[in-house]
Amino acid sequence: MEVQGSGSIIRNPVFVEMAGIMYRENKHAIKYIVPGVLIIILFIYIPVIMNFRYSFFSWASYSKEKRFIGFENYIRLFHDDVFYTALFNNTAYAIISVVFQIGLSLIIAWILEQKFLGNASKFFRIVFYIPSVISMTVVGLLWQMIYNPNIGLLNPLLEVIGLRNLTRDWLGDKNTAIYAVISVSQWQYIGSTMMLFIVAMQKIPQELFESAAIDGAGGMKQFIYVAVPQCKEAILMNLIVTIVNAFKVFDEVYIMTGGGPGRSTEVLGTYLYRAAFRNNEMGYATAISTVLFLITFFISVFQLQFYRRQIGDSK
């Protein structure tokens, strides 16, 4: 048997033809990839680099003069009590969002997939999902009225059910304002993650549930030992999106409280906005945005690595 060397393989007409086909196909693919890469570089990577550079300067919106001050913006930021209040609020936002948008929505998805609900399941899916398609501006104004201590619905409802001692100005009390805003976000977005979990559960082979039932596993054990592990990919991806969005939150807080009362509901997004467009401290604002970028970046990298390890282990 004659063994061909690498040189003879390269000169083989079949190999040459295959290489030509692959080159032509890749050449056409590059034509479609390059514009997307250029757009990403132009509108994402270059602005991020420029933002980091500008954070070392003191400058205003309508002035061409930029005065280099080194790390002063960052030193000021890490000595600013409002920054730590904002960071705490974002962290609380992330923790509560994980509990409700991941944990509770997973339980709701499981319940809605049970056969005993019948056609009512479709109705409840719509009910839970509708808030997620409503504009955040509408949602914010709606809940402002619900929380209103004079004309709102929440306080009268608490009085009717015998919880009069809990009535208060929910958005005007610095101890409850941030949690009132966070609650609105859970009400709005729990339906969207629920639908994603429903889709994931529908892909689980029914044989797994039947086998678990034969082994004596009830509904709760089937949920814990079959549904949750089989939805691992959906859980991890929703976890990444939920936590990153919790640190990027802006609309809810800006519409409902504007960061008040005082600065008790300030988050990093509203703090950045206030510094840039109210105080006209663009250098300080870019320092805040750089810190916000680094927080979301490292959270995303950590979660993606964790996701890959978990998916790799499951395979």
C-alpha positions in Angstrom: 0.0 0.0 0.0 1.4 3.4 -1.0 1.2 6.1 1.7 0.9 9.5 0.3 3.0 12.3 1.8 1.7 15.7 2.7 3.1 17.1 -0.6 1.2 14.5 -2.7 -2.0 15.2 -0.8 -1.8 19.0 -1.4 -1.2 18.3 -5.1 -4.2 15.9 -5.2 -6.9 17.4 -7.6 -9.7 16.5 -5.2 -8.0 18.3 -2.3 -7.3 21.3 -4.5 -10.9 21.5 -5.6 -12.2 21.2 -2.0 -9.8 23.9 -0.8 -11.0 26.1 -3.6 -14.6 25.6 -2.7 -13.9 26.3 1.0 -12.0 29.5 0.1 -14.8 30.8 -2.1 -17.4 30.0 0.6 -15.4 31.7 3.3 -14.7 34.6 1.0 -18.5 35.2 0.6 -19.0 34.7 4.4 -16.4 37.4 5.1 -18.3 39.9 3.0 -21.2 39.5 5.5 -19.2 39.3 8.6 -17.0 42.4 8.1 -19.7 45.0 8.1 -21.1 43.6 11.4 -17.6 43.6 13.0 -17.0 47.2 11.8 -20.3 48.3 13.3 -19.5 46.6 16.6 -16.0 48.2 16.7 -17.4 51.6 15.7 -20.4 51.8 18.1 -19.3 49.6 21.0 -15.5 49.1 21.4 -14.4 52.6 20.4 -16.9 54.4 22.6 -16.0 52.2 25.5 -12.3 53.0 25.1 -13.0 56.7 24.6 -15.3 56.7 27.7 -12.5 55.2 29.8 -10.1 57.9 28.4 -12.4 60.8 29.1 -12.9 59.6 32.7 -9.4 61.0 33.5 -10.5 64.5 32.5 -12.6 67.2 34.0 -14.9 68.6 31.3 -18.4 69.9 30.5 -20.9 69.2 27.8 -20.6 72.4 25.9 -16.9 73.1 26.3 -14.1 71.8 24.1 -11.6 72.2 27.0 -10.7 69.0 28.8 -8.4 69.3 31.8 -6.5 66.1 32.7 -6.9 65.2 36.4 -5.8 61.6 36.5 -7.7 59.4 38.9 -9.4 62.2 40.8 -12.8 61.3 39.4 -12.4 57.7 40.7 -11.1 58.9 44.1 -14.0 61.2 44.4 -16.4 58.4 43.4 -15.2 55.9 45.9 -15.5 58.5 48.7 -19.0 59.4 47.6 -21.8 58.1 49.9 -24.4 58.4 47.1 -22.3 56.0 45.0 -22.5 53.3 47.7 -26.3 54.0 48.1 -26.7 53.5 44.3 -24.5 50.3 44.4 -26.5 48.9 47.3 -29.8 49.6 45.5 -28.6 47.9 42.3 -27.4 44.9 44.3 -30.8 44.7 46.1 -32.4 45.0 42.7 -30.4 42.1 41.4 -31.0 39.8 44.4 -34.8 40.4 44.5 -35.0 40.0 40.7 -33.3 36.6 40.9 -35.7 35.5 43.6 -38.8 36.5 41.7 -37.9 36.6 38.0 -36.0 33.3 38.2 -37.4 31.4 41.3 -41.0 32.5 41.3 -41.4 32.5 37.5 -40.0 29.0 37.4 -42.6 27.8 39.9 -45.4 29.6 38.0 -44.3 28.0 34.7 -44.4 24.6 36.3 -47.9 25.1 37.7 -49.2 26.4 34.4 -47.8 23.3 32.6 -49.9 21.0 34.8 -52.8 19.2 33.2 -55.3 20.0 35.8 -55.5 23.6 34.7 -56.7 22.6 31.2 -57.5 25.5 28.9 -57.2 27.9 31.9 -53.5 27.7 31.5 -53.6 29.7 28.3 -55.6 32.4 30.0 -53.1 32.7 32.9 -50.2 32.8 30.6 -51.6 35.8 28.9 -52.4 37.5 32.2 -48.9 37.1 33.5 -47.2 38.0 30.1 -49.2 41.2 29.3 -47.3 43.5 31.7 -44.0 42.7 30.0 -45.2 44.2 26.7 -46.4 47.5 28.2 -44.2 50.5 27.9 -42.2 51.3 31.0 -43.4 54.8 31.0 -47.0 53.7 31.2 -46.1 51.1 33.9 -44.3 53.8 35.9 -47.1 56.3 35.8 -49.7 53.6 36.5 -47.9 52.4 39.7 -47.3 56.0 40.8 -51.1 56.3 41.0 -51.5 52.9 42.7 -48.9 53.9 45.3 -50.3 57.4 45.8 -51.3 57.8 49.5 -54.3 60.0 48.6 -55.9 58.5 45.5 -54.0 55.2 45.1 -55.5 51.7 45.3 -52.9 50.1 47.5 -53.5 51.8 50.8 -57.3 51.3 50.7 -56.8 47.7 49.8 -54.5 47.2 52.9 -57.2 48.9 55.0 -59.9 46.6 53.7 -57.9 43.4 54.6 -57.1 44.7 58.0 -53.5 45.9 57.5 -54.1 49.6 58.1 -50.8 49.8 60.0 -48.9 49.1 56.8 -50.4 52.0 54.9 -47.9 54.8 54.0 -46.6 57.0 51.3 -44.7 54.2 49.5 -42.7 56.3 47.1 -42.3 59.2 49.6 -40.8 57.1 52.4 -37.1 56.6 51.9 -37.3 53.3 53.7 -39.8 51.8 51.3 -39.3 53.7 48.0 -36.6 51.6 46.4 -38.4 48.4 47.3 -41.7 49.8 45.8 -39.9 50.5 42.6 -38.2 47.0 42.6 -41.6 45.4 43.1 -43.0 47.1 40.0 -40.2 45.6 37.9 -40.9 42.1 39.2 -44.6 42.6 38.3 -43.7 43.7 34.8 -41.0 41.2 33.9 -41.9 38.0 35.7 -44.2 37.0 32.8 -41.4 37.1 30.2 -39.1 34.8 32.1 -42.1 32.6 32.9 -42.8 32.1 29.2 -39.1 31.2 28.5 -39.3 28.6 31.3 -42.6 27.2 29.9 -40.9 26.7 26.5 -38.0 24.9 28.2 -40.3 22.6 30.1 -42.2 21.7 27.0 -39.0 20.4 25.5 -38.5 17.9 28.4 -39.3 14.3 27.3 -42.5 13.2 29.0 -40.8 9.8 29.6 -38.7 11.4 32.4 -41.8 12.5 34.3 -43.5 9.1 33.7 -40.5 7.3 35.0 -40.4 9.6 38.1 -44.1 9.0 38.7 -43.6 5.2 38.5 -40.8 5.5 41.1 -43.3 7.3 43.4 -42.2 10.9 42.9 -45.0 13.3 43.4 -45.4 16.7 41.7 -43.0 18.5 44.0 -40.2 15.9 43.5 -40.8 15.9 39.8 -40.3 19.6 39.8 -37.1 19.5 41.9 -35.4 16.4 40.4 -36.7 16.5 36.8 -37.9 19.9 35.7 -35.3 22.1 37.3 -32.2 20.1 36.1 -33.7 19.8 32.6 -34.2 23.6 32.6 -30.6 24.3 33.7 -29.7 26.1 30.4 -32.8 28.3 30.5 -32.2 29.1 34.2 -28.5 30.1 33.7 -29.2 32.3 30.6 -32.1 34.0 32.4 -29.9 34.5 35.4 -27.3 36.3 33.3 -29.8 38.6 31.6 -31.7 39.3 34.9 -28.6 40.3 36.9 -27.0 42.4 34.2 -30.3 44.2 33.6 -30.6 44.8 37.4 -27.3 46.8 37.3 -28.4 48.6 34.1 -31.8 49.7 35.4 -32.7 53.3 34.8 -36.2 53.8 33.4 -38.2 52.6 36.4 -36.3 54.7 38.9 -36.2 57.8 36.8 -39.9 57.7 36.0 -41.2 56.9 39.4 -38.9 58.7 41.8 -36.1 60.4 39.9 -33.7 59.0 42.5 -35.7 60.4 45.5 -36.8 61.0 48.1 -33.5 62.5 48.9 -31.1 60.1 47.1 -32.6 57.0 48.6 -33.6 55.3 45.3 -30.6 56.4 43.4 -29.1 53.6 41.2 -25.9 53.8 39.1 -27.9 54.6 35.9 -29.7 57.6 37.5 -26.6 58.7 39.3 -24.7 58.8 36.0 -27.6 60.7 34.4 -27.7 63.3 37.2 -23.9 63.9 37.0 -23.9 64.2 33.3 -27.0 66.1 32.4 -28.0 68.0 35.6 -24.7 68.8 37.2 -22.8 69.0 33.8 -19.9 66.9 35.2 -19.2 64.8 32.2 -15.8 63.6 33.4 -17.3 62.4 36.7 -20.2 60.8 34.7 -17.8 58.9 32.5 -16.1 57.6 35.6 -19.4 56.3 36.9 -20.2 54.7 33.5 -16.8 53.0 33.5 -17.4 51.5 36.9 -20.8 50.4 35.8 -19.4 48.8 32.6 -16.7 47.0 34.6 -19.3 45.6 37.1 -21.6 44.3 34.4 -18.6 43.0 32.3 -17.1 41.0 35.1 -20.5 39.7 36.3 -21.2 38.6 32.7 -17.8 36.9 32.3 -18.2 35.1 35.6 -21.7 33.9 34.8 -20.7 32.8 31.3 -17.8 30.8 32.6 -20.1 29.3 35.2 -22.7 28.6 32.5 -20.1 26.8 30.3 -18.9 24.6 33.2 -22.4 23.7 34.2 -23.5 22.8 30.7 -20.2 21.0 30.1 -20.8 18.9 33.3 -24.3 18.1 32.3 -23.1 16.7 28.9 
